[in-house]
Structure formats: C-alpha cells, structure tokens
Amino acid sequence: MQKPKLVYTTYIRSTPKEVWAAITKPEFTRHYWGDMTNVGVWKKGSKWEHHNPEGEVWITGKVLESTPPKRLVLSWADPDDLADKSRVTFEIEAMEDMTCLTVTHDSFKAGSTMVKKVSGGWPKVLSSLKTYLETGKGLNIFCK
C-alpha cells in the first residue's frame, strides 16, 4: 500500500522573504493560523513547536532542512503520539510579482491518524496565509 502524499500549491502576491517570515515568525502565524504560533530558531537540527493560544504544544518536531527564504523541511508529530511522525516541506519560489508556495506533507507512518487531521487543515491554513499576506487579514480557519 502506498503512503499518502499531500501536496498543495498556492500563488501569493508577496515576496519569498515575506512568505518565509509568515511561516516562521509567531507574530505573523497567529494572524492566519487561528491564533496558533510556530516557534523555533529554524536552523537544521533545532526543535520547533506549533502552539495553541494558551501556549500548549499541538505539534512538535525538528528542523530537517532550512534554506531561507527558499526551503524549510520539518518533522511533524503530535506530542501525545511522537511515534506518528511525518514530514512537511515548504518550497518557496519567486515568480515575477508573486511567490509560488508548495507545501508537501508526506512520510506518514502506516496507520497514521495524522493524515486525516491535516488533509482538511492545510487548504484552510494556506488560503488564510495567502489572504493574510495579500490583504493584512487572515480567514477564520475553524469555520465549519
């Protein structure tokens, strides 16, 4: 059985540096990721965390690769089930007056529960990121 590979591509009227900052700086992530923040130093081998508004860790992992502002690769796991680890790759490419952002979430373990959790979340988060960078206000990613 083939492992799932989720790939999302969006085009944002922004610069690669602004897209990188939006992904890696908590003061930006909270605006488009439902008040959640990404916290880390974004160097290869360092730890990173995704916090909810109360400061609880929702996702944790290691920085596997970091080439600002072009490529960021992270391991991704629920802190309550660290064995269910996967990988997220952010590829950021300048294209004239916009930036192409491709997010690939893959390397899921067999029987992973994470696939279901993130497959509906990434489209909302990335749409909100695009909207935030283009208008200054993110979307309500928790709407039903």
Buried (B, 14 or more C-beta within 10 A) or exposed (E): EEEBEBEBEBEBEBBBEBBBBBBBBBEBBBBBBBBBBBBBEBEEEEEBBBBEEEEEEEBBBBBBEBEBBBBBBBBBBBEEEEEBBBBBBBBBBBEEEBBBBBBBBBBBBEEBEBBEEBEEBBBBBBBBBBBBBEEEEBBEBEEE
